[in-house]
Amino acid sequence: MQDFDVIVVGAGNAAFCAALAAREQGASVLMVEAAPEEESGGNSRFTAGSMRVVYNGVDDIKTLVPDLTEQEIATSDFGTYTQEQFFDDMARVTQDRADPDLVELLVTRSFDTLNWMRTKGVRFIPIYGRQAFKIDGKFKFWGGLTLDAVGGGPGLVDMLTNAAAKQGIEIWYQTRALDLLFDGARIEGVRVRQDGQVRELRGKSVVLASGGFEANPEWRTRYLGPGWDLAKVRGTRFNTGDGIRMALEIGASPCGNWSGCHAVGWERNAPEFGDLAVGDQFQKHSYPFAIMVNATGKRFVDEGADFRNYTYAKYGRVILEQPGQFAWQIFDQKVKHLQRDEYKIRQITKVTANTIEELAGKLDGVDAPQLVKTIAEYNAAVRAEIPFNPNVKDGRRTEGLAINKSNWANTIDQPPYEGYAVTCGITFTFGGLRINTNGEVLNTDYQPIAGLYAAGELVGGLFYFNYPGGTGLTSGSVFGRIAGTSAGRARVN
Ligand SMILES: Cc1cc2nc3c(=O)[nH]c(=O)nc-3n(C[C@H](O)[C@H](O)[C@H](O)COP(=O)(O)OP(=O)(O)OC[C@H]3O[C@@H](n4cnc5c(N)ncnc54)[C@H](O)[C@@H]3O)c2cc1C
């Protein structure tokens, strides 16, 4: 039997932020992680490390990226991402469902929390590749998402692991938390499985940061609905909902959008779970400049409804709902240069053709004559006199189609044509545990469960239906830090 002040379950971004914050309060901290070390870091390791953060101009960016050069500043238009913009984005994409108290913390603490991470050794860089198009010699950032952790998700997890080591925080890998030790009034620790043995770890507080239930096909089907067992998992195979289950078993209150999740267009033949060698590159996020068709040869969604950051997380579900759970994205050479890097990987289902008829014949599983008709009708409906501009919602749309495209509509007429096959890749689930503004988990009477805290994906109430890109990591950091601080302070009581 071993005693710790704070036991953190998981070793992803939220868990590290909780552990570091608890340590700052003087607590002894243990992290238990189900995965072996080489697969640890959870979904956080699979990310690009993109983090949505409030900034009021270039000076705030310089604070977060002190090594930005004069040349970089001169050739970048970062614009702003104010608190109001972040509040508006959260309200709009969640259809005004997000818990206002949680959103308030997320938005108002984002800048301060990234700065705090910097003091722990996490470094950031502007996302020149994915979030800015170069116009007249200047990179213009769009969509409210401007910074990546250096080295992406793997870099972020490595920097956080180093920070934890420096603070004397222990991490036990291949140690899966099974249950909470609870005397009916307060938490006393966790029961874990390690080396095939079950053992009890005593802790004054426990922070659950073990992710959602996206890697659990049975729970996906149970809560997200029929068909979700067929989705590919974009990230870790270890997020099976354990933290949520353990808390519910001792009376925690479920909260949020249990039938909702973040899911995207993802390589049709990707493996069942994420592959760290490929990372997030199975995603295919340049669809705003393409069209998407299903097995019937028809379009089924407005590909240009908004910037990618505000539609990608809900379009995975739309693809899952198509016959055979797949779609093809179609590009011509006019927009090829706008494709993100992920279109260049080897592990891709791609066809190329010199005519639309040839392309139609090559798209596996698609009604070819209908596809030819769809493209002809689409081309005729493009308002080509409106200038095309990928940096803004340009209003260059189609008119008169059953499903119009609202922005970035270009005729498809410059061969060679390319088709990319996608299916649904689930990122993380939205439903989870109810917490208060101290990061304490509430019971079904809405009272804090003494000694129990939560952060990251398994917190419910923040995201409904959709999600603004880059918010998952920021939420994990903000709420991880809050939960860890509370847990660290509680040990003295
Ligand atoms: C491919 C991909 C790309 C993404 N890109 C971005 C991006 O660029 N920006 C962004 O903000 N978000 C992104 N996301 C979402 C982001 O990954 C998550 O929102 C965020 O990482 C969640 O952090 P977390 O700490 O809550 O969970 P995780 O990082 O998943 O950590 C949970 C940890 O708990 C461990 N665990 C699970 N069960 C147990 C148990 N019983 N006992 C012990 N340990 C357990 C897991 O092994 C894991 O290490 C992406 C996700 C994926 C999959």
The ligand as an ORCA input file, in Angstrom:
! r2SCAN-3c Opt
* xyz 0 1
  C      -6.261     12.466    -34.446
  C      -6.667     13.523    -33.459
  C      -6.316     14.845    -33.688
  C      -6.713     15.835    -32.785
  N      -6.281     17.119    -32.979
  C      -6.530     18.054    -32.028
  C      -5.919     19.340    -32.080
  O      -5.060     19.632    -32.927
  N      -6.268     20.244    -31.122
  C      -7.140     19.945    -30.094
  O      -7.426     20.798    -29.260
  N      -7.678     18.711    -29.999
  C      -7.381     17.769    -30.917
  N      -7.904     16.516    -30.772
  C      -8.743     16.243    -29.589
  C      -7.831     16.067    -28.379
  O      -6.975     14.995    -28.614
  C      -8.564     15.792    -27.096
  O      -9.623     16.672    -26.905
  C      -7.603     15.933    -25.901
  O      -6.345     15.426    -26.211
  C      -8.149     15.193    -24.721
  O      -7.204     15.229    -23.682
  P      -7.430     14.350    -22.408
  O      -6.235     14.565    -21.558
  O      -8.777     14.574    -21.833
  O      -7.462     12.834    -22.956
  P      -6.290     11.941    -23.523
  O      -5.184     12.743    -24.071
  O      -6.930     10.961    -24.441
  O      -5.724     11.192    -22.245
  C      -6.470     10.205    -21.573
  C      -5.491      9.207    -21.013
  O      -6.140      8.346    -20.080
  C      -5.623      7.036    -20.243
  N      -6.606      6.093    -19.682
  C      -7.815      5.729    -20.177
  N      -8.419      4.868    -19.328
  C      -7.588      4.700    -18.272
  C      -7.653      3.950    -17.067
  N      -8.711      3.190    -16.743
  N      -6.601      4.005    -16.210
  C      -5.508      4.753    -16.485
  N      -5.397      5.489    -17.621
  C      -6.424      5.475    -18.498
  C      -5.395      6.901    -21.729
  O      -4.473      5.887    -22.009
  C      -4.886      8.300    -22.071
  O      -3.489      8.376    -21.981
  C      -7.507     15.497    -31.655
  C      -7.821     14.164    -31.411
  C      -7.397     13.178    -32.295
  C      -7.748     11.743    -31.984
*
